[in-house]
Every structure is written in structure tokens, then in C-alpha cells.
Amino acid sequence: MSGHHIPGSLKLDFFTEEDLQATKGAEEKKIRLAVIGAGAMGQEHIWTALRTKRAVVRGLYDPNELSLQSAAKWFADYSSVIKYRSIAEAVADPEVDAVIIATPNYTHLEVVQEVAASGKPILLEKPMTTTSREGWEVVKIAEAYPSVFQVGLEYRQKCTYMLAIDELNNRGTIGKPCMISMIENRFPFLDKVGQWNKFSKYSGGTLVEKCCHYFDLFNVCAGPDALPVSVYASGGAAVNFLDFEFRGEKSDILDHAFVLVEYDNGVRACLNECMFSYGVADSEELIINGTAGRIRVVDKPDHKLEIWRRGNLPSFCGHVTFPPHVAETGNHGGSTFLEHETFYDAIAGKPVCYPTARDGFWSVVVGEAAERSIQSKAIVKISDILKEAGAAGATRRV
């Protein structure tokens, strides 16, 4: 076997022609996806998958024809994309390597149960489920699953939060975390097929549907073994959808809340959520105060990171971003791009860290506790939520 040398390049005789062909083949092999659910998030996954150039969309399943028609805009040749007649048909396709689930929240457990029969890698959109009880059922499926089971908590892969988490947990830049604060000001929920996101029984409620991302960040920042022990929340509906009805049913979702979460290691976290900030840019601000300093992130609108350390130590203040082709993909600042890269790396057997079903479960647990606290006007113990879910004594690690 002779070595291969490209004229004008560094000569690498240890690469044989067979090696190069194998490498070329590996580069050209793309993961073939079936996307279950072709609504707004399904289409973001389609867009992202094609943008990464590491995957192709083999086919789609969605019972709503308008969603399928809307998804056509992402494809150069939509006629070549298979429109499956059922989930079973999609996952049984031998030409499908992995499955993305982007169906309405209330369908997730049922869809997971059907897709899991295939044993193929799964990327499941957030929130993992609408209730902790269903979430624990997904955890049991995922932890016995023979392949990748990733949950779409991609906010932890926003560029600002990635750097903040690295400084906090890996570098120990601000010492032990003590207080975590998140503020989000944004627009109301958008329209969905069947308007399911306007009703708590279908979405899990605002603090599950939207805020599971922030509760996941709280859990990550509080520490790898930190367990939430109690939640107190105050909130209501002041502006959005007060007179909204669909098919004779009145909307019941919250549009604002304060949520206080206490952890067993003494960390306290507070969420300030407002979903009627009309006429202003969306904003997200995360502040982590530790024993040796403070991290402040302004993810929207200007992707700013500040690190202040005590004792006259060097600090940092600046703007951070992804490369343009990443930042401009999807509607979440490039985090969906990184989510897909992680998914494909995990499928390839690379040692990557991704949000697991257990992470998804804990984000739902805190969200459900917050919704209950507002309803009861009382502190909710996490142990009570776990007991009802059949998950008494559950931890954040397997």
C-alpha cells in the first residue's frame, strides 16, 4: 500500500489510499432523520439539521397537513422527503438512523413509547413531559434505552450560558454559588396548531412549558448533586389571553411569576418571568453570586458576559457570540445548532455531555412545583412531588 501525497502539501506517507477512502466515506455519511412533528419547533430542527451539513431529513410525520405544507420551504426538493402515514411507519423505515420528536407537550410520553420500540437515537423536545409523573415514566424508558436519548434543553448551550457554566462549575472562578437570579421579559406565547399552548392541561402551564429551560439552568448552576427541596411562587394572568377561548374553553395560563427555589446545599434561585413585555426587545439576564465573586450574563439582546472577582483579582466584561453560521441558525441564538452537533456526536460514540431524561425530569419537577405553589399560595415540598410521581428519593444522577 502506497502513501498518498497531495502536491504542494505536507507529505504524510502514513496515510494510505485505503485510509483516505475510509475518511472520505466517513465525512460523506450523514445521519438520516425522521422528524415527528412539523410545527414551529419541528421546522427549527429541520432548518438546523440541514444547516449543520451533518444530517439529512429522510422524512416527516405530522397529522396536520398545513404544518407539512409549511415545512416545504426548508427543502430544495420537498418531493423527495417522505411524508409518513404514522409514527410507526416513520421509525420502522430502515433508512432512518435517528428520530427527532417535536410534537405538542402533552403527547410526549405516548410518542416516546412508540418511538422507543425502534431502539434508534432520540432527540426529544422540551419540556420532556407536562407532569412529573409522566416525566418519571420517560426517565425509566430512557435509562434502559440502548441508544442516545437526548432532551432539548438547549438553553444551556447558548454561548453566554455555556461560558458562565464553565467559569462556575469547571474553573471555580467565583467560588461556591450562593444565589442565582434569572429575569426574562418577552412577548406572549405564539399561536400553535390547536392552540394547545394556551391551556395548562396540554402545555404543563407556563412555568413548565417556557420556564423548564431556566429551572434546568438553576439545577446546573446549583451544583451537580444539588437537589431542589422547596419552591414558593407567586404569579397570575394580568394581560395575555384574558378573554381567549378556543373551542369553548377559556385559556388558563400564567403570564407572569416570581419563583423562589431552595436547594439542599443552601443555594437559592429566583426567577422573574414576564410574558407581556410588548414593544421592547426580549431580554434574559442571569446573575450568579458566589463566595468569591459574581457572574452576570445578558443573553438578550446583546450577549454580554461579566465576571467580577473579589480580592483585586482580574475580572472580565465583554460580548460573546458564536460564529455567524451558528448564531444565525434557528431562533435561539445558535443553541439549537450546538444541540444538534452534540446529538450527532453522541450518535457517533464521542464522549459528549448532553441533557438527559433525568435532567428533563428535574426541570419539570421544579416547574410543576411552581405552578402548584401559585395555585395553593403555599410552599411546595419537592419530596411531595417526587412521591406522587413514583420517584421518591430520586437524585439528579443515575
ZISUL-V860202 format. One record per helix or strand. SS is the DSSP state (@ for helix, = for strand). FROM is the first residue (numbers start at 0). LEN is the number of residues. If there is no record, write none. Layout:
BEGIN
ss=[SS SS]
from=[FROM FROM]
len=[LEN LEN]
END
This chain:
BEGIN
ss=[= = @ = @ = @ @ = @ = @ = @ = @ @ = @ @ @ @ = = = = = = = = = @ @ @ = @]
from=[2 11 16 30 39 54 64 77 81 86 97 104 120 131 148 153 158 176 192 199 205 211 227 244 248 255 267 282 292 303 315 323 334 356 379 381]
len=[2 5 12 6 13 7 10 3 2 6 4 14 5 12 4 4 12 9 6 4 4 11 9 2 2 8 7 8 8 6 4 4 13 20 2 7]
END
